[in-house]
Amino acid sequence: MVSKKIKLAGIEQVQTFNQICSRCEYNVDLKQGKYLVDAKSIMGIYSLNIMGELELQAGTDSEKEVEETFKDYII
């Protein structure tokens, strides 16, 4: 699993991020504090404080792939 800190700035970015996650063949989760949600679920993402820092947890061992796929969101 690859973990990265990310930031989502606004509704448009959330929607684009969700679409990217939906195309991933591996599991993609977002963690914030004690909460963990499926990043392929738009409702799951909106249940978090999207203005805060989030942790992306990708169910793959390819750090390079995750960095390329989510480069616009990694902080």
C-alpha distances in whole Angstrom, upper triangle without the diagonal:
4,7,10,14,16,19,21,25,27,27,27,23,22,23,22,19,19,20,18,15,17,17,14,13,10,9,10,11,13,13,17,18,18,18,15,15,14,15,16,19,22,23,20,19,23,23,21,23,22,24,22,19,16,12,10,7,6,5,5,5,8,9,12,12,10,13,15,15,15,17,20,18,16,18
4,7,10,12,16,18,22,24,25,25,21,20,22,20,17,18,19,16,14,17,17,13,14,11,11,10,11,12,13,16,17,18,18,15,16,15,14,16,19,21,23,20,19,22,22,20,22,20,22,20,17,14,10,8,6,5,7,6,6,7,6,10,10,7,9,13,12,12,14,16,14,12,14
4,7,10,13,16,19,22,23,23,19,18,20,19,16,17,19,16,14,17,18,15,16,13,12,10,10,9,10,12,14,15,15,13,14,14,13,16,18,20,21,18,17,20,20,17,18,17,19,16,13,10,7,5,5,6,9,10,10,11,9,12,12,9,10,14,13,11,13,15,13,10,12
4,6,10,13,16,19,20,21,17,16,19,18,14,16,18,15,14,18,18,16,18,15,14,11,11,10,10,12,14,16,16,14,15,15,13,16,19,19,21,18,16,19,19,17,17,15,16,14,10,8,6,5,7,9,12,12,13,12,9,12,12,9,8,12,12,9,10,12,9,7,8
4,7,10,14,17,18,19,15,15,18,17,14,16,19,16,15,19,20,18,20,18,16,13,12,10,9,10,12,15,15,14,15,16,14,17,19,19,20,17,15,17,18,14,14,13,13,11,7,6,5,6,9,11,15,16,16,16,13,15,15,12,11,14,14,10,11,12,8,6,6
4,7,10,13,15,15,12,11,15,14,11,13,16,14,13,17,18,17,20,18,16,13,12,9,10,11,14,16,15,14,14,15,12,15,17,16,18,16,13,15,16,13,12,10,10,9,6,5,6,7,10,12,16,17,18,17,14,15,15,12,11,13,12,9,9,9,5,4,5
4,6,10,12,13,9,10,13,13,10,13,16,15,15,18,19,19,22,20,19,15,14,11,12,11,14,17,16,15,15,16,13,16,17,15,17,16,12,13,15,12,11,8,7,7,6,6,9,10,13,15,19,20,22,21,18,19,18,15,14,15,14,10,11,9,6,7,7
4,6,8,9,6,6,10,10,8,11,13,13,13,16,18,18,22,20,19,15,14,11,13,13,16,19,16,16,15,15,12,15,15,13,15,14,10,11,13,11,10,6,7,8,8,8,11,11,15,16,20,21,23,22,20,20,19,16,15,16,14,11,12,9,6,9,10
4,7,8,6,7,11,11,10,13,15,15,16,19,21,21,25,24,22,19,18,15,16,15,19,21,19,19,18,19,15,17,17,15,16,16,13,12,15,13,11,8,7,9,10,11,14,15,19,20,24,25,27,25,23,23,22,19,18,19,17,14,14,11,9,12,12
4,6,6,6,9,10,11,12,15,16,17,19,21,22,25,25,23,20,19,16,18,17,20,22,20,20,18,18,15,17,16,13,15,15,12,11,14,13,11,8,8,11,13,14,17,17,20,22,25,27,29,28,26,26,24,21,21,21,19,16,17,13,12,15,15
4,5,5,6,9,10,11,12,14,15,17,19,20,24,24,22,19,18,16,18,18,21,23,20,20,17,17,14,15,14,11,12,14,11,9,13,13,12,9,10,13,15,15,18,17,21,22,25,27,29,28,26,26,25,22,22,22,19,16,18,15,13,17,18
4,5,5,6,9,10,11,12,14,15,17,19,23,23,22,19,19,17,20,20,23,25,22,21,19,18,15,15,15,12,14,16,13,12,16,16,15,12,13,16,17,17,19,18,21,21,25,26,28,27,25,25,23,20,20,20,17,15,16,13,12,16,18
4,5,5,6,8,10,10,12,14,16,17,21,21,20,16,16,15,17,17,21,23,20,19,17,16,13,14,14,12,14,15,11,12,15,14,14,10,11,14,14,14,16,15,18,18,22,23,25,23,22,21,20,17,17,16,14,11,13,9,9,12,14
4,6,5,6,9,10,10,12,15,16,19,19,17,14,14,12,15,15,19,20,17,16,14,13,10,11,11,8,11,11,8,8,12,11,12,8,10,13,13,12,14,13,16,17,20,21,24,23,22,22,20,17,17,17,15,12,14,12,10,13,15
4,5,5,6,9,10,11,13,15,18,19,17,15,15,14,17,18,22,23,20,18,15,14,11,10,10,7,11,12,9,10,14,14,15,12,14,16,17,15,17,15,18,18,21,22,25,24,23,23,20,18,19,18,15,13,16,13,12,16,18
4,5,5,6,9,10,11,13,17,17,17,14,15,15,18,19,23,25,22,20,17,15,11,11,12,10,14,15,12,13,17,16,17,14,16,18,17,16,17,15,17,17,20,21,23,22,21,20,18,15,16,15,12,11,13,10,11,14,17
4,5,5,6,9,10,11,15,15,14,11,12,11,15,16,20,21,18,16,14,12,8,9,11,9,13,13,10,12,15,14,15,12,14,15,15,13,13,11,14,13,16,17,20,19,18,18,15,13,13,13,10,8,11,9,8,11,14
4,5,5,6,9,10,13,14,12,10,11,11,14,16,20,21,17,15,12,10,6,6,7,6,10,10,8,11,13,13,15,12,15,17,16,14,14,12,14,13,16,17,20,20,19,20,17,14,16,16,12,11,14,13,12,14,17
4,5,5,7,9,12,14,13,12,13,14,18,20,24,24,21,18,15,12,9,7,9,9,13,13,12,14,17,17,19,16,19,20,20,17,17,15,16,15,17,18,21,20,20,20,16,15,16,15,11,11,15,14,13,16,19
4,5,5,7,11,12,12,10,12,13,17,19,23,24,21,18,16,13,9,8,11,12,15,15,13,16,19,18,20,17,19,20,19,16,16,13,14,12,14,15,18,16,16,16,13,11,13,11,8,8,11,11,11,14,17
4,5,5,9,9,8,6,9,11,14,17,21,21,18,15,12,9,6,5,9,10,13,12,11,14,16,16,18,16,19,19,18,15,14,10,11,9,11,13,16,15,15,16,13,10,13,13,9,9,13,13,12,14,17
4,6,8,9,9,9,11,13,17,20,23,23,20,17,13,10,8,5,8,10,13,13,12,15,17,18,20,18,21,22,21,18,17,14,14,12,13,15,18,17,18,19,15,14,16,16,12,13,16,16,16,18,21
4,6,9,10,10,13,16,19,22,26,26,23,20,17,13,11,9,12,13,17,17,16,19,21,21,23,21,24,24,23,20,19,15,15,13,13,14,17,16,17,17,13,12,15,14,10,12,15,16,16,18,22
4,5,7,8,11,14,17,21,24,24,21,18,16,12,10,9,13,15,18,17,16,19,21,21,23,21,23,24,22,18,17,13,12,9,10,10,13,12,14,14,10,10,13,12,9,11,14,16,15,16,20
4,7,9,13,16,19,23,25,25,23,19,17,13,13,11,14,17,20,18,18,22,23,23,26,24,27,26,24,21,19,15,14,10,9,9,13,12,15,15,12,12,15,15,12,14,18,19,19,19,23
4,6,10,13,16,20,22,22,20,16,14,11,11,10,14,17,19,17,17,21,22,21,24,22,25,24,22,19,16,13,10,7,5,6,10,11,13,14,11,10,14,15,12,14,17,19,18,18,21
4,7,10,13,17,19,18,16,12,11,8,8,8,11,14,16,14,14,18,18,18,21,19,23,22,20,16,14,10,8,6,5,8,12,13,14,16,13,12,15,16,14,14,18,19,17,17,21
4,7,10,14,17,16,14,10,9,6,5,7,10,12,14,12,11,15,16,15,17,16,19,18,16,12,10,7,6,5,6,9,12,13,13,15,13,10,13,15,12,11,15,16,14,14,17
4,7,10,13,13,10,7,6,5,5,8,9,11,13,9,9,13,13,12,14,14,17,16,14,10,8,6,5,6,8,12,14,16,15,17,16,12,15,17,14,13,16,17,14,14,17
4,7,10,11,8,6,5,6,6,9,10,11,12,9,7,11,11,9,11,10,13,12,10,6,6,5,6,9,11,14,17,17,16,19,17,14,15,17,15,13,16,16,12,13,14
4,6,7,6,4,7,9,9,13,13,14,14,11,10,12,11,9,10,11,13,11,9,6,5,7,7,11,13,16,18,19,18,20,20,16,17,20,18,15,18,18,14,14,15
4,6,5,7,9,12,12,16,15,15,15,12,10,12,10,7,8,9,11,8,7,5,6,9,11,14,17,20,21,22,20,23,22,19,19,22,20,17,19,19,15,15,15
4,6,8,11,15,15,19,18,19,18,14,14,15,13,10,10,12,13,10,10,9,9,12,13,17,19,22,23,25,23,25,25,22,22,25,24,21,22,22,18,18,17
4,7,10,14,15,19,18,19,17,14,14,15,13,11,12,15,16,14,13,11,11,14,14,17,19,22,23,25,24,27,26,23,24,27,25,23,25,25,21,20,20
4,7,10,12,15,14,15,13,10,11,12,9,8,10,12,15,13,13,10,10,12,12,16,17,20,23,24,23,26,25,21,23,25,23,21,23,23,19,19,20
4,7,9,12,12,13,12,9,9,12,10,9,12,13,16,14,13,10,9,10,9,12,14,17,19,21,20,23,22,18,20,23,20,18,21,21,18,18,19
4,6,9,8,10,9,5,7,10,8,8,12,12,16,15,14,11,11,10,10,12,13,17,20,21,20,23,21,18,20,22,19,17,20,20,17,18,20
4,5,6,8,9,6,7,11,11,11,14,14,17,17,16,13,12,10,10,10,11,15,18,19,19,21,19,16,19,20,17,16,19,19,17,18,20
4,5,7,9,7,6,10,11,11,13,12,15,15,14,11,11,8,9,10,12,14,18,18,17,19,17,14,16,17,14,12,16,16,13,15,17
4,6,9,8,8,11,13,14,16,15,18,19,18,15,14,12,12,11,13,15,19,19,19,20,17,15,18,18,14,14,17,17,15,17,20
4,5,5,6,9,10,12,15,14,17,18,18,15,15,14,14,14,16,19,22,22,22,24,21,18,21,21,18,17,20,19,17,19,22
4,5,5,6,9,10,13,11,15,16,17,15,16,14,16,16,18,21,24,24,24,25,22,19,21,22,18,16,20,18,16,19,21
4,5,5,6,9,12,12,15,17,18,15,17,16,17,18,20,23,26,27,26,28,25,22,24,25,21,20,23,21,19,21,23
4,5,5,7,11,11,14,15,15,13,14,13,14,16,17,21,24,24,24,26,23,20,22,23,20,18,21,20,17,19,21
4,5,6,8,7,11,12,12,10,12,11,13,15,17,20,23,23,22,24,22,18,20,21,18,15,18,17,14,16,18
4,5,7,7,10,12,14,12,14,15,17,19,21,24,27,27,26,27,25,22,23,24,21,18,21,19,16,18,20
4,7,8,12,12,14,12,14,15,17,19,21,24,27,28,27,28,27,23,25,26,23,20,23,22,18,20,21
4,6,9,9,10,9,11,13,15,17,20,23,25,26,24,26,25,21,22,24,22,19,21,19,16,17,18
4,5,6,8,9,12,14,17,19,22,25,27,27,25,27,26,22,23,25,22,19,21,19,15,17,16
4,5,7,8,11,12,16,18,21,23,26,25,23,25,23,20,20,21,19,16,17,15,12,14,14
4,7,9,12,14,18,20,24,26,28,27,25,26,25,21,21,22,21,17,18,15,12,14,13
4,6,10,13,16,19,22,24,26,26,23,25,24,21,20,22,21,17,18,16,13,13,12
4,7,10,13,16,20,21,22,22,20,21,21,18,17,19,18,15,15,14,11,10,9
4,6,10,13,16,18,20,20,17,19,19,15,15,18,16,13,14,14,10,10,10
4,6,10,13,15,16,17,14,17,16,13,13,16,15,12,14,14,11,9,10
4,6,10,12,13,14,12,14,13,10,11,14,12,9,12,13,10,9,11
4,7,9,11,12,11,14,13,10,12,15,13,11,14,16,13,12,14
4,6,8,9,9,12,10,7,10,13,11,10,13,16,14,13,16
4,7,9,10,13,11,10,13,15,13,14,17,19,17,16,19
4,6,8,10,9,8,12,13,12,13,16,19,18,16,19
4,6,9,9,9,12,13,14,15,16,20,19,17,20
4,5,5,7,9,10,11,12,14,17,17,15,18
4,5,5,6,9,10,11,11,15,14,12,15
4,5,5,6,9,10,10,14,14,12,15
4,5,5,6,9,10,13,14,13,16
4,5,5,6,8,11,11,10,13
4,6,5,5,9,9,8,11
4,6,5,9,10,10,13
4,6,8,9,10,14
4,6,6,6,10
4,5,6,9
4,6,9
4,6
4
